[in-house]
Amino acid sequence: MRIVKWILGIALTVLVVGLLGFFIFAPGIAERDMNVVVEHDPYPVTAEGAAFHDTLLIGDWHADTLLWKRDPLERSDRGHVDIPRLIEGNVTLQVFTAVTQSPSGQNYEENSAETFDNITLLAVGQLWPPRTWNSLLERALYQAERLRDAANRSGGHLRLIRTEKDLDAVLALRDAGEEVVGGVLGIEGAHPLEGEIANLDRLEAAGYRLIGLHHFFDNELGGSLHGVGDAGLTDFGRQVVKEVAARGMILDLAHSSPQVARDVMEMTDM
């Protein structure tokens, strides 16, 4: 009996250590594998080039920073974007795009929405709240919470932009020499709406101002550029486009099918 208890104790210890190792190290390993930074010698920059760069108003329209288990306020040796590096790079505006679903075997040619979702495993492995484990909407809302929290802790270096006045304030601060980055929340595919137009209210209230209709797979709104066909907008997709335009939000077609792009251009003057 003692031997059995001893074996069970050892097995439990190994299990606990293994789980701790997974939750501590797996997120960083996953990001280094999926968000690669290639080692290189410093690129030569002339004094004239650096001076010209300092005069520019620079904006970047895509970063998945909120997906990963690291503090965006701290300089990281993973990925490409955090507030210290944005300030160092003279970036005025950064769109933080929330990824909520990623098909297994994701590629640029053809993906099915029915394959295993990589983000589910990532959400569990990074100890996201359980409400995010089976809800794309909750994943989007959680990533918005992360950006708001970072802005609140940033000492003014990161300011969330929800309105034109917010943008004007960031530009004025930068003109005054302040080290500040304006952050805009965007969504990588409108599948977090979960087929309900009312959920656009929740995304807007959470701070989202850029709505990408698609990501790497077809969804309830229509066909993706990387999906299984060149489907156009569905009735629900048309409803979403009209509502996004009416609210003055930014509509992103980066991953939409050519037919979706044609449909959007025919029905809007954005």
Summary of the structure (lengths in Angstrom):
residues: 270
radius of gyration: 21.3
end to end distance: 74.5
largest distance: 78.3
contacts: 800
relative contact order: 0.11
helix: 46%
strand: 13%
